[in-house]
């Protein structure tokens, strides 16, 4: 399957989100239940993630 610009956007943003989550875990920003990060950059990452998915949803 050929790579599209959407694939590249998705991969770039996915890698960014993973790095944000890893940094948050490293610095202990996970809450005790392990499900929610308390730092604002986590929310920002998922805003970027949602933006990356929008073109994919339009295509499908």
C-alpha positions as CSV (number, residue, x, y, z in Angstrom):
1,X,0.0,0.0,0.0
2,X,1.4,3.4,-1.0
3,X,2.2,5.9,1.7
4,X,0.1,9.0,1.6
5,X,0.5,12.4,3.2
6,X,-2.2,11.3,5.7
7,X,-0.1,8.3,6.6
8,X,2.9,10.6,7.2
9,X,0.9,13.1,9.3
10,X,-0.6,10.3,11.3
11,X,2.8,8.6,11.9
12,X,4.5,11.9,12.8
13,X,1.7,12.8,15.3
14,X,1.6,9.3,16.7
15,X,5.3,9.3,17.4
16,X,4.9,12.7,19.1
17,X,2.2,11.5,21.3
18,X,4.2,8.4,22.3
19,X,7.2,10.6,23.2
20,X,5.0,12.9,25.3
21,X,3.5,9.9,27.2
22,X,7.0,8.5,27.8
23,X,8.3,11.8,29.1
24,X,5.3,12.1,31.4
25,X,5.8,8.6,32.7
26,X,9.5,9.3,33.2
27,X,8.8,12.4,35.3
28,X,6.1,10.8,37.3
29,X,3.1,12.7,36.0
30,X,0.9,9.7,35.9
31,X,-1.8,9.6,38.5
32,X,-1.9,6.6,40.8
33,X,-4.6,4.8,38.7
34,X,-2.2,5.0,35.8
35,X,-5.0,6.1,33.4
36,X,-4.7,9.9,33.4
37,X,-1.8,12.3,33.0
38,X,-2.0,15.5,35.0
39,X,0.1,17.7,32.7
40,X,-1.4,19.9,30.1
41,X,0.9,18.8,27.3
42,X,-0.9,15.4,27.4
43,X,-4.1,17.1,26.4
44,X,-2.3,19.1,23.7
45,X,-0.9,15.9,22.2
46,X,-4.3,14.5,21.8
47,X,-5.6,17.7,20.2
48,X,-2.8,17.2,17.6
49,X,-3.8,13.5,17.3
50,X,-7.4,14.4,16.7
51,X,-6.3,16.9,14.0
52,X,-4.3,14.2,12.4
53,X,-7.3,11.9,12.2
54,X,-9.6,14.4,10.6
55,X,-8.3,14.0,7.0
56,X,-8.5,10.2,7.4
57,X,-12.1,10.4,8.5
58,X,-12.9,12.6,5.5
59,X,-11.4,10.2,3.1
60,X,-13.2,7.2,4.5
